[in-house]
Amino acid sequence: MALKLSQELKQTQRLSPLQIQTIKLLELPVQDLEQRIRKEIEENPVLDEEQPRQEEGQDDDAQPRQVSLSDYKEDDSVPSYKLHISNQGRDALPEYNTFSVKDSFTQSLMDQLGFRNIDEHQRAVAAFVIGSLDEDGYLRRDLESLVDDMAFRAGIDSSEEEVLQMLKLIQEFEPAGVGARDLRECLLLQFRNLSPSPAVENAHRIVKDFFPDFTAKHFQKIMQRLNLSQEDMKAAMGKILKLNPSPGGGIDDSYNDQAQQIVPDFVLELENGEPKLSMPRFNIPELRVNKKYADILMEAAGSNERSKKEAAAFVKQKLDSAKWFVEAIKQRHNTLMTTMQDIVDFQHDYFIDGDESNLRPMVLKDIAEVTGFDISTISRVVNSKYIETHFGIYSLKYFFSEGMENADGEEVSTRELKKALQELVDSEDKNKPLTDDELVMLMTEKGYKLARRTVAKYRDQLNIPKARLRKELV
């Protein structure tokens, strides 16, 4: 096979370091942005966090000196931007409810175990069982696999009988219902703490003997089998509904303050009846270039020493990185602000009072066309971002929805359709809930022509059960 050389001209597009930096920063919410900036400060010695301005009369030498790289005439490749970066001032972090750490779920059970008169081997078995409970407080594993896992992972020789004995012990702990292996057992455990009464006795029998019928809401069948009146059934149901199906959920294992709150990326307020958008900075650090490195570069500019030239090359590399990072932050701010302002303009009527009926159908493409940005850019802006309004805090994704035409030929948002569907379910006769076919008919009367499968899809998205499961005793 003969070899030959040939030339081929191709046009390719490569992202610049600034573009890569901007893309990465664009999708970060404000909490993650703060961490990312602080990480950059740690990794790039050229960057420092801006300190509060000095009061008058203090030593001016302590202030960071502004140095322009345009002073360097020897090396034209050095960019001419100032080393002192003046960002916008930070806004005060808003007051949030104080976060108090609760006892962890596991620790609470271990503390109760410490008061029980059992030997060390039993205590080790019980501790392993406690560590095997899920976040709802249930033991979702069979005893045989638990025994095997206990021997393999902890070197504890036990038996199914001993594990069951320790599980029964744990089921006496607080909160009531902990250590149950299914919902039925969880509810039955909680009847121990209730004062005896006819309603409690009926409720206990329903859960113990008719649990499948109870979950399927076959109330008439249960009433006939137990010879209960409707009033008796309502009283029993009242007792059951007060029980806790998730006993482990009452004690928080989380020690993470950040997970307990959402810091909005945008704030929208009404000013003279019109929505006004802002981007509070909160804890976002302001950046400046470390004066020490500026001096190194200034000194090396007119020097012929190799070591100083190498130091200057290193500093220049870090300065370039700092420049791209700060410019990327600026571009992130401008892109987010432009995109959010266009969303507010697009949904102007909605942002006046938060009425969902004024929420227009809107997809990413609509905002991309208005802003001139790519759809992928809009997607990054919308992802994991929140806005605080005078009627609540919302994810930006909330404002995007598909649309369809109503009977008058007007385009309405799927969110408006879901709201109308929710209102129909909320106002239905709970003794005879509306079927999907009946919901289709009522939605048509409201001017929304929907197929039955569409109503079923919206109902599922709203977490509304089927008609049979919505039946209540009233």
LOPA-565112 format. One record per residue (C-alpha): residue in one letter; x, y, z. Coordinates in steps of 0.001 Angstrom, whole numbers, plus 524288, in hexadecimal, padded with zeros to 5 digits. Each point is the difference from the previous one (the first is absolute). Example, Ala and Ser with C-alpha at 12.3 -4.5 7.8 and 13.67 -1.06 7.14 Angstrom:
REM LOPA-565112
REC   type       x       y       z
REC      A   8300C   7EE6C   81E78
REC      S   8055A   80D70   7FD6C
***
This chain:
REM LOPA-565112
REC   type       x       y       z
REC      M   80000   80000   80000
REC      A   805C9   80D0F   7FBC3
REC      L   80142   80B07   809CC
REC      K   7FDA0   80E04   7FBED
REC      L   7FF8A   80D44   80695
REC      S   7F468   808FF   7FE78
REC      Q   7FB58   80CEA   805C2
REC      E   7F257   8021D   804E9
REC      L   7FA1C   80CDD   80499
REC      K   7F619   7FEE3   80B21
REC      Q   7F8CC   80A6D   80762
REC      T   7FE4C   7FCB9   80E57
REC      Q   7FB25   807F6   80B5F
REC      R   806E8   7FF1F   80D07
REC      L   7FB3E   80608   80C91
REC      S   808D7   80A0D   8061F
REC      P   803BF   7FEE6   80E6A
REC      L   7F6B1   80B3B   802C9
REC      Q   7F4A2   7F91B   7F944
REC      I   802C3   7F359   80754
REC      Q   800B8   80762   80CD2
REC      T   7F350   80731   7FD30
REC      I   7F8A3   7F387   7FC93
REC      K   80459   7F992   80CAA
REC      L   7FC2F   80BBB   8085B
REC      L   7F324   8024A   7F909
REC      E   7F94A   7F3E5   80539
REC      L   8041A   8022D   80E28
REC      P   7F5BF   80512   809A0
REC      V   80435   80AF5   80904
REC      Q   8042F   7F70E   80B4C
REC      D   808BE   7F7D8   7F71C
REC      L   80554   80C4E   7F983
REC      E   804B8   804F6   80D25
REC      Q   8071E   7F323   8027E
REC      R   805AE   7FFF9   7F246
REC      I   80567   80DCB   801AB
REC      R   8060F   7FCAB   80D10
REC      K   80611   7F3D5   7F9F4
REC      E   805E9   80868   7F52A
REC      I   80579   80953   80A3B
REC      E   80681   7F47B   806D3
REC      E   805A7   7FA3F   7F379
REC      N   8044E   80C8E   7F952
REC      P   8099B   8079D   808B1
REC      V   7FE32   80C14   7F78D
REC      L   7F1E2   80191   8049C
REC      D   7FC44   80550   80D43
REC      E   7F2D6   802ED   805FE
REC      E   7FDA3   80EA2   8007B
REC      Q   80048   8053D   80DE3
REC      P   7F6E6   80AB6   804E7
REC      R   80485   80DA9   7FC7E
REC      Q   808C3   8070E   809B5
REC      E   7FAAE   80B43   807CE
REC      E   80570   80D6F   7FD86
REC      G   80CAA   802AA   80727
REC      Q   804DB   7F1F5   7FF39
REC      D   80CA0   7FC3A   7F94D
REC      D   7FE55   80152   7F158
REC      D   80B3E   7F66C   7FDBA
REC      A   7F737   7F526   80505
REC      Q   7F6CD   8020A   7F486
REC      P   801B0   7F732   7F419
REC      R   80744   8076D   7F58D
REC      Q   7F9F8   800A2   7F26D
REC      V   80A25   7FBB4   7F627
REC      S   7FDBE   80068   7F16B
REC      L   806F1   7F5CD   7F7E0
REC      S   80001   809B2   7F4EC
REC      D   80C2E   80579   806C7
REC      Y   80777   7F438   7FADC
REC      K   80609   803E7   7F312
REC      E   8094B   7F471   7FEA7
REC      D   7F5D7   7F55D   7FE9B
REC      D   7F491   8035D   7F73D
REC      S   7F9B2   7F2D8   802E3
REC      V   7FCCE   80446   80DD6
REC      P   7F1AC   80454   8004A
REC      S   7FD21   80DEA   803D5
REC      Y   7F629   7FED8   80AC8
REC      K   80095   80502   80DD4
REC      L   80413   7F742   80B05
REC      H   7F613   805E9   80930
REC      I   7F2B9   7FA53   7FD3A
REC      S   7F4CA   80850   804C0
REC      N   7F3C7   7F7C5   8010E
REC      Q   7F2A7   8043E   8045D
REC      G   7FE22   800E7   80E8E
REC      R   7F9FB   7F49C   8071F
REC      D   7F23D   80084   80521
REC      A   7FD78   7FC59   80DFB
REC      L   7FC40   7F1CB   801A8
REC      P   7F167   7FF9C   80306
REC      E   7FB12   7FB1C   80D06
REC      Y   7FC69   7F19E   7FFB3
REC      N   7F98A   7F7E1   80A85
REC      T   80A09   7FABA   8097D
REC      F   80395   7F1FE   7FCDC
REC      S   800C4   7F773   80C04
REC      V   80614   7F286   7FEB9
REC      K   7F797   7F535   805A3
REC      D   80495   7F32A   805CB
REC      S   802CF   7F68C   7F506
REC      F   7F650   7F4F5   7FE22
REC      T   80A20   7F562   80218
REC      Q   805E8   80688   80BF8
REC      S   7F29E   80184   80649
REC      L   7FD7C   7F161   7FEBA
REC      M   80DAC   7FCB8   804F1
REC      D   7FDB9   80889   80BF3
REC      Q   7F379   7F88E   802FE
REC      L   80720   7F325   7FE02
REC      G   809B8   8041E   80A6D
REC      F   7F54C   7FF9B   80A5B
REC      R   7FC54   7F1E6   7FD31
REC      N   80510   7F500   80895
REC      I   80616   7F718   7F5C7
REC      D   80D69   7F9E1   7FE7F
REC      E   80AA9   8052E   7F700
REC      H   7FD6D   7F608   7F54C
REC      Q   7F199   8036E   7FF7E
REC      R   80389   80E66   80027
REC      A   808D5   7FDFA   7F424
REC      V   7F527   7F8C9   7F8B7
REC      A   7F613   80A87   80343
REC      A   80982   80ABB   7FBD8
REC      F   801E2   7F956   7F2DF
REC      V   7F142   7FF35   7FE27
REC      I   7FEB2   80E7B   80348
REC      G   80A73   8032B   7F5FB
REC      S   7F852   7F841   7F5DF
REC      L   7F390   8081D   8013D
REC      D   7FCE9   808F6   7F49A
REC      E   7FD51   80E97   800FB
REC      D   7F179   7FD7E   80295
REC      G   80333   7F74B   80B97
REC      Y   7FC91   7F320   7F92A
REC      L   807BA   7F35A   7FF59
REC      R   7FE81   7FC9E   7F196
REC      R   80903   7F417   80039
REC      D   7FC99   7F1E2   80327
REC      L   805CE   7FA65   80C67
REC      E   807EA   7F567   7F910
REC      S   807BC   809BB   7F7C2
REC      L   801C3   80894   80C03
REC      V   80600   7F4A4   8078B
REC      D   80944   7FD07   7F4B6
REC      D   803D5   80E3F   7FE6E
REC      M   80233   80149   80E9F
REC      A   80978   7F492   7FFEA
REC      F   8071F   8045C   7F3C1
REC      R   80122   80EA0   802B5
REC      A   80081   800D3   80ED4
REC      G   8049B   7F261   803FF
REC      I   7F3EC   7FE16   80889
REC      D   7FAA1   7F215   8008A
REC      S   7F16A   80064   80201
REC      S   7F368   7F94F   7FBD7
REC      E   7F307   80424   7FA3E
REC      E   7F979   7FD89   80D1B
REC      E   80988   808F3   80728
REC      V   7FEED   80AAD   7F5AA
REC      L   7F128   7FF4B   800D1
REC      Q   800E4   800F5   80ED3
REC      M   80857   80C58   7FF07
REC      L   7F705   80587   7F578
REC      K   7F462   7FE55   80918
REC      L   807CB   80749   80A57
REC      I   802C4   80B35   7F6A1
REC      Q   7F1A2   8008D   7FC4B
REC      E   7FD50   80450   80E0A
REC      F   80861   80C3C   7FDFB
REC      E   7FB89   80DA6   7FC92
REC      P   7FB32   8048F   7F677
REC      A   7F511   7F60A   7FFF6
REC      G   8001F   7F76E   7F3EA
REC      V   80EBB   7FFA9   7FE5F
REC      G   805C2   7F309   7FBA6
REC      A   7F3D7   7FBDE   7F876
REC      R   801CD   7F79D   7F3EF
REC      D   7F466   8058E   7F88C
REC      L   7F59E   80A87   80143
REC      R   7F606   7F6E5   80637
REC      E   80963   7FC16   80AE1
REC      C   80407   80E3B   801BD
REC      L   7F1EA   8042C   80267
REC      L   7FD20   7F467   808E5
REC      L   80BC8   8033E   80892
REC      Q   7FAAB   80D9F   80237
REC      F   7F30A   7FB0F   80579
REC      R   8077F   7FC2A   80C4C
REC      N   8010A   80E42   803D9
REC      L   7F1A0   80366   7FDD4
REC      S   7F624   80065   80B02
REC      P   7F5A5   7F55C   7FEA5
REC      S   7F312   80418   7F9DA
REC      P   7F60F   7FA38   7F673
REC      A   805BB   8082F   7F4EA
REC      V   80DE1   7FB47   80311
REC      E   7FB5D   7F1E2   800DC
REC      N   7F914   80101   7F2CD
REC      A   80BCB   806A5   7F9E4
REC      H   808F4   7F540   80518
REC      R   7F72F   7F55C   7FA48
REC      I   7FF7A   806E7   7F2DC
REC      V   80EDC   800F6   7FEEE
REC      K   8023D   7F250   80576
REC      D   7F5AE   7F84F   7F87D
REC      F   7FBDF   8086D   7F465
REC      F   80C32   80759   7FC0E
REC      P   7FF2B   7FCEE   7F13E
REC      D   7F1D0   804A3   7FFD5
REC      F   803D1   80BF9   807EA
REC      T   80AE6   803FA   7F690
REC      A   7F6AF   7FDD9   7F487
REC      K   7F5AF   8084D   8070A
REC      H   7F5B0   7F55C   7FF71
REC      F   7F90A   80659   80B75
REC      Q   7F2A5   7FA0A   7FDA5
REC      K   805BB   7F255   80022
REC      I   80706   8029E   80CE4
REC      M   7F3BD   805E7   8061F
REC      Q   7F80A   7F416   7FC32
REC      R   80A12   7F635   804F4
REC      L   801C4   806F5   80D12
REC      N   7F1DD   80458   8011A
REC      L   803E7   80E4A   80158
REC      S   7F7B7   80BF7   7FDB8
REC      Q   8051B   80B1B   7F7B3
REC      E   8028B   807E3   80C5E
REC      D   807AB   7F4AA   805E8
REC      M   807EA   7FED1   7F38A
REC      K   802F3   80E9D   7FFB6
REC      A   8048A   7FFA6   80E28
REC      A   808DF   7F45E   7FD54
REC      M   80583   8065E   7F3CC
REC      G   802CE   80C3D   807EE
REC      K   80880   7F801   8093D
REC      I   80751   7F953   7F4E4
REC      L   802C3   80C9B   7F8B2
REC      K   8066B   805BB   80C2B
REC      L   80A3E   7F526   80028
REC      N   80D8C   80298   7FA74
REC      P   80372   7F7DB   7F3E5
REC      S   80E23   804B1   8007E
REC      P   804EA   7FFA4   80E2A
REC      G   80E12   8025C   7FBE9
REC      G   7FC41   80CD3   7F981
REC      G   7FDB9   806C3   80D00
REC      I   80E78   8009A   80349
REC      D   8094D   806A9   7F6B0
REC      D   80D0C   7F9D5   7FC77
REC      S   80441   80C06   7F886
REC      Y   80AA8   808C1   8054B
REC      N   800DB   807EF   7F3A0
REC      D   7FB10   80DE0   80195
REC      Q   800D1   8028F   7F17C
REC      A   7F655   7F520   7FCFE
REC      Q   7F5E5   806A5   80893
REC      Q   7FEC7   80C7C   7F838
REC      I   7FFA1   8053B   7F23E
REC      V   80770   80C67   7FCFE
REC      P   7F93F   8067A   7F460
REC      D   80851   803EE   7F462
REC      F   7F661   80ADC   7FC86
REC      V   7F6F4   808EC   80794
REC      L   7F3F8   80601   7F9CA
REC      E   7F887   80B0A   8067E
REC      L   7F4F9   808CD   7FBCF
REC      E   803D2   80E2B   7FE47
REC      N   7F4D4   80942   7FC97
REC      G   7F81B   7F426   7FBD9
REC      E   80A6D   7FAC9   7F6B7
REC      P   8091A   7F44E   80246
REC      K   80E1A   803D6   802A5
REC      L   80A8D   7F58F   7FF2C
REC      S   80CF7   7FF8C   8074A
REC      M   80AFC   7F652   80291
REC      P   80471   800D6   80E33
REC      R   80E1E   7FBF8   8024A
REC      F   7FEAF   7FB88   80E22
REC      N   80CB0   7F8CA   80366
REC      I   8065C   800BA   7F295
REC      P   80E07   804A1   80283
REC      E   80593   80BCE   7F927
REC      L   80D16   7FD6E   7F9A1
REC      R   80CCF   80746   7FEC9
REC      V   80DB5   7FC4F   7FBCF
REC      N   809DB   7FDA2   80AB4
REC      K   80952   80BB8   80078
REC      K   80BCB   7F723   8023F
REC      Y   7FE6A   7F995   7F2B2
REC      A   7FDA1   80CF0   7F970
REC      D   80D09   804AA   80568
REC      I   806D4   7F3AF   7FAE5
REC      L   7FB0F   802A0   7F262
REC      M   80347   80E71   800AC
REC      E   80DCA   7FD21   804B7
REC      A   80259   7F552   7F5EB
REC      A   7FB82   8086F   7F4AD
REC      G   80CF3   80729   7FEE2
REC      S   808CE   7F507   804C0
REC      N   808A3   7F6BE   7F83C
REC      E   80163   7F608   80B05
REC      R   7FB32   7F281   7FC22
REC      S   7F9EF   7FD06   80D34
REC      K   7F81B   80C77   7FFC6
REC      K   7FBC5   7FD65   7F216
REC      E   7FB3A   7F275   80408
REC      A   7F8E8   805C4   80B96
REC      A   7F9D6   80A16   7F729
REC      A   7FB90   7F55B   7F687
REC      F   7F992   7F89D   80B30
REC      V   7F94F   80C45   804FE
REC      K   7FB79   8037E   7F24E
REC      Q   7F9DD   7F291   7FE7E
REC      K   7F8A9   801B0   80CC1
REC      L   7FC1A   80DCF   7FC41
REC      D   7FA46   7FAF5   7F33C
REC      S   7F878   7F5BC   8078A
REC      A   7FB28   80A65   8096B
REC      K   7FBE5   808AD   7F4B7
REC      W   7F821   7F51F   7F99A
REC      F   7F9B8   7FC55   80CE9
REC      V   7FBC9   80DD8   80361
REC      E   7FB3A   80285   7F22B
REC      A   7F85F   7F332   80074
REC      I   7F962   80456   80C92
REC      K   7FC65   80CD0   7F97A
REC      Q   7FA91   7F8FA   7F41E
REC      R   7F88F   7F69E   808C4
REC      H   7F99C   80B7D   806DF
REC      N   7FC53   8069B   7F32D
REC      T   7FAC1   7F36D   7F9F6
REC      L   7F7E5   7FC89   80BF2
REC      M   7FAB2   80DBC   8015D
REC      T   7FC90   8011A   7F18C
REC      T   7F951   7F2BF   7FFCF
REC      M   7F849   8022A   80C73
REC      Q   7FBC5   80D99   7FBD4
REC      D   7FABC   7FA6E   7F346
REC      I   7F8BA   7F574   8079E
REC      V   7F9FE   80A98   80889
REC      D   7FC45   807E9   7F400
REC      F   7FA4A   7F3F4   7F962
REC      Q   7F7E7   7FCB0   80C19
REC      H   7FD7A   80E37   803D9
REC      D   7F1C3   7FE55   80414
REC      Y   80321   7F418   80832
REC      F   80AD1   806CA   8079D
REC      I   7F6D0   80B01   803EF
REC      D   7F7D9   7F78B   8091B
REC      G   80458   7F1CD   7FE59
REC      D   7F2F1   7FBA5   7FA45
REC      E   802A8   7F32A   7F8E9
REC      S   7F54F   802D0   7F627
REC      N   808D9   80AD0   7FABF
REC      L   80B70   7F6C7   7FDF6
REC      R   8021D   7FF38   7F158
REC      P   804DB   7F3AC   7F932
REC      M   80EB8   8016D   7FF0E
REC      V   80AF2   7F6DB   7FBD5
REC      L   80EC4   801BB   7FFB1
REC      K   7FF79   80342   7F190
REC      D   7F74C   80BDF   80297
REC      I   809FF   8063D   8090A
REC      A   80B64   7FBEB   7F757
REC      E   7F9DF   80767   7F4A8
REC      V   7FDE7   80C30   80839
REC      T   80D85   80034   80624
REC      G   8078F   7FB3C   7F43A
REC      F   80685   7F5AF   80872
REC      D   800B6   7F19B   7FC9A
REC      I   7F5A4   7F704   805D6
REC      S   80ACD   7F8CD   8076D
REC      T   803DB   80CF0   80653
REC      I   7F1F8   80290   80445
REC      S   7FF69   7F235   8056C
REC      R   80C49   80274   80823
REC      V   7FA7A   80CCA   80516
REC      V   7F32B   7F9B7   803F8
REC      N   8061A   7F40C   80660
REC      S   8005E   80061   80EF7
REC      K   7FCE5   80E97   800B0
REC      Y   7F591   80676   80864
REC      I   7F93E   80D1D   80083
REC      E   7F9F8   80671   80BDC
REC      T   7F378   80759   7FCC9
REC      H   7F5FC   8072F   8082F
REC      F   7F777   7F3D0   7FF2C
REC      G   80A2C   7F582   802E8
REC      I   80CD7   7F99D   7FBED
REC      Y   7FFBE   7F82C   7F358
REC      S   80928   7F7D5   7F7CE
REC      L   801FE   80617   7F29E
REC      K   7FB69   7F335   7F9FF
REC      Y   7F2A3   802CB   805CC
REC      F   7FD5E   80AA9   7F603
REC      F   8021E   7F71F   7F43C
REC      S   7F4C4   7F7CE   7FB00
REC      E   7F9FA   7FB17   7F372
REC      G   7F352   805A5   7FAF9
REC      M   7F391   7FC92   7F8CF
REC      E   7F46B   80744   7FA72
REC      N   7F355   80174   80791
REC      A   7F25D   80066   7FA33
REC      D   801C2   80E5B   7FC4A
REC      G   80C7E   7FD3A   7F87D
REC      E   8088B   80654   80A75
REC      E   80C96   7F94F   803F6
REC      V   8002C   7FC32   80E54
REC      S   80AC3   7FA61   80873
REC      T   7FFDD   7F1E0   80490
REC      R   801B6   805A8   80D8E
REC      E   7F2F0   806E3   7FE96
REC      L   7F9F8   7F327   7FBAB
REC      K   8059E   7F8EF   80BCE
REC      K   7FB08   80A99   808F9
REC      A   7F248   7FE9C   7FA63
REC      L   800F1   7F136   8018F
REC      Q   8049E   80151   80E16
REC      E   7F4AC   80928   80318
REC      L   7F642   7F60F   7FAB0
REC      V   805B5   7F537   80882
REC      D   80086   808C9   80BFF
REC      S   7F19B   80374   7FEB4
REC      E   7FAFB   7F24C   7FCB8
REC      D   7F714   7F7F0   8089C
REC      K   809CC   7F7B8   8078F
REC      N   7F595   7F5B7   80230
REC      K   7FF26   7FE72   7F127
REC      P   80C96   8051A   7F9B3
REC      L   8005F   803F8   7F1BC
REC      T   804B4   7F5E0   7F642
REC      D   8095F   803C1   7F50D
REC      D   7F4AE   7FFE4   7F645
REC      E   7F858   80958   808AC
REC      L   80BFE   808BE   80160
REC      V   8013F   8005D   7F11E
REC      M   7F1DE   80462   7FEED
REC      L   80163   80A99   80A69
REC      M   80CC3   804F4   7FA24
REC      T   7F92B   800F5   7F2CE
REC      E   7F53F   80817   80655
REC      K   80A9E   8092F   804F6
REC      G   804E7   80195   7F212
REC      Y   80B86   7F678   800D5
REC      K   7FE67   7F4EE   7F655
REC      L   808A2   7F4EB   804D0
REC      A   800FA   7F1A8   7FCE8
REC      R   7FDC4   7F656   80B08
REC      R   80E34   7FB7E   7FF97
REC      T   8045D   80E3C   80149
REC      V   7F786   801DC   80C0E
REC      A   8059B   7F367   805B1
REC      K   80DDF   804CF   7FD32
REC      Y   7FD9F   80D35   80676
REC      R   7F97A   7F945   80B8B
REC      D   80BF7   7F760   801EA
REC      Q   80915   80BC9   7FEFB
REC      L   7F7F5   806AE   80A9E
REC      N   800ED   7F3B1   80884
REC      I   7F140   7FEBF   7FFE5
REC      P   7FBDD   7F1B0   801FA
REC      K   7F586   7F95D   7F808
REC      A   7F1C6   80299   803AF
REC      R   7FEA5   7F384   807F7
REC      L   80BCA   80381   8085B
REC      R   7FB06   80DD1   8026E
REC      K   7F39D   7FB2C   80658
REC      E   7FE1C   804BB   80DE2
REC      L   7F5B6   7FE62   80A7F
REC      V   7F961   80D1D   801C8
***
